[in-house]
Amino acid sequence: MPETHSPAAAAPDPRTAGGPVRIALVGAGNRGLTYAGWIHEHPDRARLVAVADPDPGARAAARADTQYTGWQELLAATERTGRLADGVILATQDREHVEPVLALARAGYAVMTEKPLAPTEEECRTLVAGVEATGVPFAVCHVMRYTPYTDLVREVVADGMLGRITGVEHLEPVGWWHFAHSYVRGPWRRADLSSPIILAKSSHDLDWIAYVTGRRIETVASFGELTHFRPENAPAGATDTCLTCPVEPGCPYSAGKLYYPALRSTGGAWPISHVTAAAHGPADEPALTEALRTGPYGRCVYHCDNDVVDHQVVAMRLSGGVTATLTMSAFTEQTHRQTRIFGSHGRLRGDGEQVVVHDFRDDTVTVRTTGPSGSNAADGHGGGDMALTEAFVTALATGDRSHIRSGPAESLGSHLAAFAAERSRRHGTVETVPPR
């Protein structure tokens, strides 16, 4: 049973009464609490009326009016008393989206859900068709669409400064420590537990390439391997856990090297909060030590059960004959995506904070900047997390769905491209991306 079971009386519809948009949160992990943070910072615009999560600590951290142990209890309360909120933010793990999204949409809730929609093409199509049949507002957390940097790149492309777009070169530098944390030791380490990394991580980038160019990905060919994080690459003398390993000082992926400095620099925020939560402890040094001693984040990266690739390239043909490449690599610093866009009259080089445009017509170089911004989940994805939440709330408050840039049709397109890329990688084929 939830800790607080009786929901408050339904508030007036904010679209008619001008009150805050009522939001329920399903899944109060790092992503969910990030979105909840924007809601709490804007009480005049939104109110977190309910949270559903099996972890009592996570529920308490969300600071919602009402708590439930899962989306099923939230749905049951809805069936008894009517809708408790105007919209639901669903931030559960990758394989826990389809059933709650469809159930909550059919109950009349607008839904904003984390990506990927689902781990299979069939499930993605089922989810999109089901949501579209209900007619409720629906947003997918392709947060890169909502950043000021993306707006700047789109503006340069749309203004014709580059002439006709001919090609895109895009790098996703995952970062050596981020990859070790999330994709070797963490929840996304195995495709059967989450999804292939091209979907779990790089569907953001496939979606972004299509969005900034205004083109659809039509054909893909992909190559990638799990090259480094394998047992045969373990240093001589390495043990199964970092805290007991005699060769740990020379390892760049040492859990001690990654997490103790992060604890000091973040004060216990992500990723430390996630590591210690796995051991049900506070985000302090004793809890971190215990978590690394007994939990998954202290494991040797060469002795985990991971299988997702650590580097991958996707070559694409977009509509209109535009070509593009996406490179995802674990073996980089933690930084922004790097992009070059080539046009008949100019070239753009972007680094997540600024774009440098070389105009071939007069041989001038112009620099335009959006200022410093974060590059990953800990930093709010360059402002995208907050802007996405604001867009969803604004769409519900005004009834204007144009504020949602990542609806079901757009998001399905990037998912289909990811599935095609994974088929290509596995089978050595060139794959056509279906239009729907």
C-alpha positions as CSV (number, residue, x, y, z in Angstrom):
1,M,0.0,0.0,0.0
2,P,1.2,3.5,-0.6
3,E,2.3,5.7,2.3
4,T,-0.3,8.3,1.5
5,H,-3.3,6.8,-0.2
6,S,-6.1,9.3,-0.5
7,P,-5.7,11.7,-3.3
8,A,-6.6,15.4,-2.9
9,A,-9.8,16.5,-4.5
10,A,-9.5,17.2,-8.2
11,A,-8.4,20.7,-8.9
12,P,-10.1,22.8,-11.6
13,D,-8.9,22.2,-15.1
14,P,-6.1,24.7,-15.6
15,R,-7.0,25.2,-19.3
16,T,-10.2,26.8,-18.2
17,A,-9.4,28.1,-14.8
18,G,-5.8,29.2,-15.3
19,G,-4.4,27.2,-12.4
20,P,-1.2,25.1,-12.4
21,V,-1.1,22.1,-14.6
22,R,-1.3,19.0,-12.5
23,I,1.4,16.4,-13.2
24,A,1.8,12.8,-11.9
25,L,5.2,11.2,-12.1
26,V,5.7,7.5,-12.7
27,G,9.3,6.5,-12.0
28,A,11.2,8.7,-9.6
29,G,14.8,7.8,-10.6
30,N,17.3,10.3,-11.8
31,R,15.4,11.3,-14.9
32,G,12.0,11.5,-13.2
33,L,13.4,13.6,-10.4
34,T,15.0,16.0,-12.9
35,Y,11.6,16.7,-14.5
36,A,10.0,17.0,-11.1
37,G,12.6,19.6,-10.2
38,W,11.4,21.9,-12.9
39,I,7.8,21.5,-11.6
40,H,8.8,22.4,-8.1
41,E,10.7,25.4,-9.3
42,H,7.6,26.7,-11.1
43,P,4.6,26.3,-8.7
44,D,2.7,28.9,-10.5
45,R,2.7,26.8,-13.7
46,A,2.7,23.2,-12.5
47,R,2.1,21.0,-9.5
48,L,3.3,17.5,-8.8
49,V,0.1,15.9,-7.4
50,A,1.2,12.3,-7.4
51,V,4.2,10.0,-7.7
52,A,4.3,6.3,-8.4
53,D,7.5,4.3,-7.6
54,P,8.2,1.1,-5.7
55,D,11.0,2.7,-3.7
56,P,9.8,4.7,-0.7
57,G,13.0,6.8,-0.7
58,A,12.4,7.7,-4.4
59,R,8.8,8.5,-3.7
60,A,9.8,10.8,-0.8
61,A,12.4,12.5,-2.9
62,A,9.8,13.4,-5.5
63,R,7.9,15.6,-3.0
64,A,4.5,14.9,-4.5
65,D,1.1,15.4,-2.8
66,T,0.2,11.8,-3.1
67,Q,2.3,8.6,-3.3
68,Y,1.6,5.2,-5.0
69,T,3.8,2.2,-5.2
70,G,3.3,1.8,-8.9
71,W,1.4,3.0,-11.9
72,Q,-1.2,0.3,-11.4
73,E,-2.3,2.0,-8.1
74,L,-2.4,5.4,-9.8
75,L,-4.6,3.9,-12.5
76,A,-6.8,2.2,-9.9
77,A,-7.3,5.5,-8.0
78,T,-8.2,7.1,-11.3
79,E,-10.9,4.5,-11.9
80,R,-12.3,5.2,-8.5
81,T,-12.2,9.0,-8.5
82,G,-11.5,10.3,-12.0
83,R,-8.2,11.7,-13.3
84,L,-5.9,12.9,-10.6
85,A,-3.8,15.0,-13.0
86,D,-3.7,16.6,-16.4
87,G,-0.6,14.7,-17.5
88,V,1.7,11.9,-16.5
89,I,5.5,11.9,-16.9
90,L,6.7,8.3,-17.3
91,A,10.4,7.8,-16.5
92,T,10.6,4.1,-15.9
93,Q,13.2,1.8,-17.4
94,D,13.3,1.1,-21.1
95,R,11.3,-2.1,-21.0
96,E,8.6,-0.7,-18.8
97,H,6.9,1.9,-21.1
98,V,4.4,0.2,-23.3
99,E,1.8,-1.1,-20.8
100,P,1.7,2.0,-18.5
101,V,1.7,4.5,-21.4
102,L,-1.2,2.8,-23.2
103,A,-3.2,2.3,-19.9
104,L,-2.7,5.9,-18.8
105,A,-3.4,7.4,-22.2
106,R,-6.6,5.4,-22.4
107,A,-7.6,6.8,-19.0
108,G,-7.3,10.2,-20.6
109,Y,-4.0,11.4,-19.3
110,A,-1.6,13.3,-21.5
111,V,1.7,11.5,-21.4
112,M,5.4,12.4,-21.6
113,T,7.6,9.3,-21.7
114,E,11.3,8.6,-21.7
115,K,12.9,7.2,-24.7
116,P,13.3,4.7,-26.1
117,L,9.6,4.0,-26.5
118,A,10.2,0.2,-26.4
119,P,12.9,-2.3,-27.1
120,T,11.3,-3.8,-30.3
121,E,9.9,-2.3,-33.5
122,E,6.6,-4.1,-33.0
123,E,6.2,-2.7,-29.5
124,C,7.0,0.8,-30.7
125,R,4.4,0.6,-33.4
126,T,1.9,-0.8,-30.9
127,L,2.5,2.1,-28.5
128,V,2.4,4.8,-31.1
129,A,-0.8,3.4,-32.7
130,G,-2.5,3.1,-29.3
131,V,-1.6,6.6,-28.1
132,E,-2.7,8.1,-31.4
133,A,-6.0,6.3,-31.1
134,T,-6.7,8.0,-27.8
135,G,-6.0,11.5,-29.1
136,V,-4.2,12.6,-25.9
137,P,-1.2,14.9,-26.1
138,F,2.0,12.8,-26.2
139,A,5.6,13.7,-25.9
140,V,8.8,11.6,-26.1
141,C,11.9,12.8,-24.2
142,H,14.1,13.5,-27.1
143,V,15.6,16.3,-25.1
144,M,18.1,17.4,-27.7
145,R,15.3,18.9,-29.8
146,Y,14.7,21.4,-27.0
147,T,18.1,22.9,-26.4
148,P,19.0,26.5,-27.3
149,Y,22.0,25.1,-29.2
150,T,19.7,23.0,-31.4
151,D,17.6,26.1,-32.0
152,L,20.7,27.9,-33.2
153,V,21.8,25.1,-35.6
154,R,18.2,24.8,-37.0
155,E,18.2,28.6,-37.6
156,V,21.4,28.5,-39.5
157,V,20.1,25.6,-41.7
158,A,16.7,27.2,-42.2
159,D,18.1,30.6,-43.1
160,G,19.9,29.2,-46.1
161,M,23.3,30.3,-44.9
162,L,24.8,27.0,-45.9
163,G,23.0,26.7,-49.2
164,R,21.7,23.3,-50.1
165,I,22.6,20.8,-47.4
166,T,24.6,17.9,-48.7
167,G,26.0,16.1,-45.7
168,V,26.3,15.7,-41.9
169,E,29.2,14.4,-39.8
170,H,28.1,13.8,-36.2
171,L,30.1,12.4,-33.2
172,E,28.5,11.3,-30.0
173,P,31.4,11.2,-27.5
174,V,29.9,9.1,-24.7
175,G,32.9,9.5,-22.4
176,W,35.1,6.8,-21.0
177,W,33.7,7.0,-17.4
178,H,30.1,7.5,-18.5
179,F,30.2,4.5,-20.7
180,A,31.7,2.4,-17.9
181,H,29.1,3.6,-15.5
182,S,26.0,3.2,-17.6
183,Y,26.8,0.7,-20.3
184,V,29.3,-1.7,-18.7
185,R,28.3,-1.7,-15.0
186,G,24.9,-0.1,-15.2
187,P,21.3,-0.8,-16.3
188,W,22.0,-0.4,-20.0
189,R,24.9,-2.8,-20.2
190,R,22.9,-5.6,-21.9
191,A,20.5,-5.4,-24.8
192,D,18.2,-8.0,-23.3
193,L,17.8,-5.9,-20.1
194,S,17.3,-2.6,-21.9
195,S,18.0,-2.3,-25.6
196,P,20.9,-2.0,-28.0
197,I,23.0,1.1,-27.4
198,I,22.0,2.6,-30.8
199,L,18.5,2.8,-29.4
200,A,19.1,3.4,-25.7
201,K,21.7,6.1,-26.3
202,S,22.0,7.1,-29.9
203,S,18.4,7.3,-30.9
204,H,18.8,10.9,-29.5
205,D,21.4,11.5,-32.2
206,L,19.5,9.9,-35.1
207,D,16.5,12.0,-34.1
208,W,18.6,15.1,-33.9
209,I,20.1,14.6,-37.3
210,A,16.7,14.3,-38.9
211,Y,15.4,17.3,-36.9
212,V,18.1,19.8,-37.7
213,T,18.2,18.9,-41.4
214,G,14.4,18.6,-41.8
215,R,15.1,15.3,-43.7
216,R,13.9,11.7,-43.1
217,I,16.5,8.9,-42.7
218,E,15.8,6.5,-45.5
219,T,18.7,4.0,-45.7
220,V,21.4,3.0,-43.2
221,A,24.5,0.8,-43.0
222,S,26.1,0.3,-39.6
223,F,29.2,-1.3,-38.1
224,G,30.2,-1.7,-34.5
225,E,31.7,-4.0,-31.9
226,L,32.2,-4.6,-28.2
227,T,36.0,-4.4,-28.5
228,H,37.5,-3.4,-25.2
229,F,35.3,-4.3,-22.2
230,R,35.8,-8.1,-22.4
231,P,37.5,-10.6,-20.1
232,E,40.4,-11.2,-22.4
233,N,41.4,-7.5,-22.1
234,A,41.7,-7.6,-18.3
235,P,45.1,-6.6,-17.0
236,A,47.2,-9.4,-15.6
237,G,46.4,-9.8,-12.0
238,A,43.0,-8.0,-12.1
239,T,40.3,-9.2,-9.7
240,D,36.6,-9.1,-10.0
241,T,36.1,-5.9,-8.0
242,C,38.1,-2.7,-8.0
243,L,38.4,-2.3,-4.2
244,T,40.3,-5.6,-4.0
245,C,42.3,-5.2,-7.2
246,P,46.1,-4.9,-7.0
247,V,46.4,-3.4,-10.5
248,E,43.6,-0.9,-9.9
249,P,45.9,2.2,-9.7
250,G,46.8,1.8,-13.4
251,C,43.2,1.3,-14.7
252,P,41.4,4.3,-16.2
253,Y,38.1,2.6,-15.4
254,S,38.8,2.1,-11.7
255,A,35.6,2.6,-9.7
256,G,37.5,4.4,-7.0
257,K,39.0,6.8,-9.5
258,L,35.6,7.4,-11.0
259,Y,33.3,7.7,-8.0
260,Y,35.3,9.2,-5.0
261,P,36.3,12.3,-6.9
262,A,32.7,12.6,-8.3
263,L,31.4,12.4,-4.7
264,R,33.6,15.3,-3.7
265,S,32.8,17.4,-6.7
266,T,29.0,16.8,-6.9
267,G,28.2,16.6,-3.2
268,G,26.4,13.3,-3.8
269,A,24.4,14.1,-6.9
270,W,24.3,11.9,-10.0
271,P,26.1,9.5,-10.6
272,I,26.8,9.0,-6.9
273,S,23.2,9.1,-5.8
274,H,22.5,6.3,-8.3
275,V,25.4,4.2,-7.1
276,T,24.6,4.5,-3.4
277,A,20.8,4.1,-4.1
278,A,21.6,0.6,-5.4
279,A,22.9,-0.2,-1.9
280,H,20.0,1.7,-0.2
281,G,22.3,4.1,1.4
282,P,22.9,7.9,1.6
283,A,25.2,9.6,-0.8
284,D,28.2,9.8,1.5
285,E,31.7,8.2,1.5
286,P,30.8,5.2,3.8
287,A,27.8,4.4,1.7
288,L,29.7,4.7,-1.5
289,T,32.4,2.4,-0.2
290,E,29.8,-0.2,0.8
291,A,28.1,0.2,-2.6
292,L,31.4,-0.4,-4.4
293,R,32.2,-3.3,-2.2
294,T,28.9,-5.1,-2.6
295,G,27.1,-3.6,-5.6
296,P,27.4,-3.6,-9.4
297,Y,29.3,-0.3,-9.7
298,G,32.4,-1.7,-8.0
299,R,32.8,-4.5,-10.5
300,C,35.8,-4.8,-12.8
301,V,34.8,-3.5,-16.2
302,Y,36.5,-6.6,-17.8
303,H,34.5,-9.0,-15.7
304,C,30.9,-7.8,-16.1
305,D,28.0,-9.3,-18.0
306,N,27.8,-6.5,-20.5
307,D,27.2,-7.1,-24.3
308,V,26.4,-3.7,-25.8
309,V,28.9,-2.4,-28.3
310,D,31.5,0.2,-27.2
311,H,31.8,1.9,-30.6
312,Q,29.5,2.1,-33.6
313,V,29.2,4.0,-36.8
314,V,26.1,4.5,-38.9
315,A,26.2,5.7,-42.5
316,M,22.9,7.2,-43.7
317,R,21.1,8.4,-46.8
318,L,18.5,11.0,-45.9
319,S,15.7,12.3,-48.1
320,G,16.8,14.6,-50.9
321,G,20.1,12.8,-51.3
322,V,21.7,14.2,-48.1
323,T,24.3,11.8,-46.6
324,A,25.2,11.6,-42.9
325,T,27.4,9.7,-40.5
326,L,26.9,9.1,-36.8
327,T,29.9,7.8,-34.7
328,M,29.2,6.7,-31.2
329,S,32.3,6.0,-29.1
330,A,33.0,5.1,-25.5
331,F,36.6,6.2,-25.8
332,T,36.4,9.9,-25.5
333,E,36.3,12.7,-22.9
334,Q,32.9,13.6,-21.5
335,T,31.9,16.5,-23.7
336,H,29.3,17.7,-26.1
337,R,28.3,16.2,-29.4
338,Q,30.5,17.4,-32.3
339,T,28.8,18.1,-35.6
340,R,29.7,19.3,-39.1
341,I,27.1,20.2,-41.6
342,F,28.1,20.6,-45.2
343,G,26.2,22.8,-47.7
344,S,26.7,24.1,-51.2
345,H,27.4,27.6,-50.0
346,G,28.9,27.0,-46.5
347,R,30.0,24.8,-43.7
348,L,28.9,24.6,-40.1
349,R,30.9,23.3,-37.2
350,G,29.2,22.9,-33.9
351,D,30.3,21.8,-30.4
352,G,27.2,22.0,-28.3
353,E,27.8,25.6,-27.2
354,Q,28.6,27.4,-30.4
355,V,28.5,27.1,-34.2
356,V,31.2,28.3,-36.5
357,V,29.8,29.1,-40.0
358,H,32.2,29.4,-43.0
359,D,30.4,31.3,-45.8
360,F,31.9,30.3,-49.1
361,R,30.4,33.3,-50.9
362,D,32.6,35.9,-49.2
363,D,35.0,33.5,-47.4
364,T,33.9,34.9,-44.0
365,V,33.8,32.9,-40.8
366,T,31.0,33.8,-38.2
367,V,30.9,32.4,-34.7
368,R,27.5,32.3,-32.9
369,T,27.2,31.0,-29.3
370,T,24.6,29.9,-26.8
371,G,27.0,30.0,-23.9
372,P,28.1,27.2,-21.5
373,S,25.7,24.3,-21.0
374,G,25.9,20.8,-19.8
375,S,26.4,17.9,-22.1
376,N,24.8,15.0,-20.2
377,A,22.1,13.9,-17.9
378,A,23.8,15.3,-14.8
379,D,23.8,18.7,-16.4
380,G,20.3,18.7,-17.8
381,H,21.4,17.9,-21.4
382,G,22.3,21.5,-22.2
383,G,19.0,22.8,-21.0
384,G,16.9,20.3,-22.9
385,D,15.5,18.5,-19.8
386,M,14.0,21.7,-18.4
387,A,12.8,23.0,-21.8
388,L,11.1,19.7,-22.6
389,T,9.2,19.8,-19.3
390,E,8.2,23.4,-19.8
391,A,7.0,22.6,-23.4
392,F,4.9,19.7,-22.1
393,V,3.3,21.8,-19.4
394,T,2.7,24.7,-21.8
395,A,1.0,22.4,-24.3
396,L,-1.3,21.2,-21.6
397,A,-2.0,24.7,-20.2
398,T,-2.7,26.3,-23.5
399,G,-4.1,23.3,-25.5
400,D,-1.5,24.1,-28.2
401,R,0.3,20.9,-29.0
402,S,2.8,22.6,-31.3
403,H,4.9,23.2,-28.2
404,I,5.7,19.5,-28.3
405,R,8.5,19.0,-30.8
406,S,8.8,15.2,-30.2
407,G,5.4,13.7,-30.8
408,P,4.6,10.1,-31.7
409,A,5.2,10.2,-35.4
410,E,8.5,12.0,-35.2
411,S,9.8,9.7,-32.5
412,L,8.8,6.6,-34.3
413,G,10.9,7.6,-37.2
414,S,14.1,7.8,-35.2
415,H,13.3,4.5,-33.5
416,L,12.8,2.8,-36.8
417,A,16.1,4.1,-38.0
418,A,17.8,2.7,-34.9
419,F,16.3,-0.7,-35.4
420,A,17.4,-0.7,-39.0
421,A,20.9,0.3,-38.0
422,E,21.1,-2.5,-35.5
423,R,19.9,-5.0,-38.1
424,S,22.6,-3.7,-40.4
425,R,25.3,-4.0,-37.8
426,R,24.3,-7.6,-36.9
427,H,23.9,-8.9,-40.4
428,G,26.2,-6.8,-42.5
429,T,23.3,-5.5,-44.7
430,V,22.2,-2.2,-46.0
431,E,18.8,-1.5,-44.6
432,T,15.8,0.6,-45.8
433,V,14.1,2.5,-43.0
434,P,10.3,2.2,-43.4
435,P,8.4,5.5,-43.5
436,R,6.1,4.4,-40.6
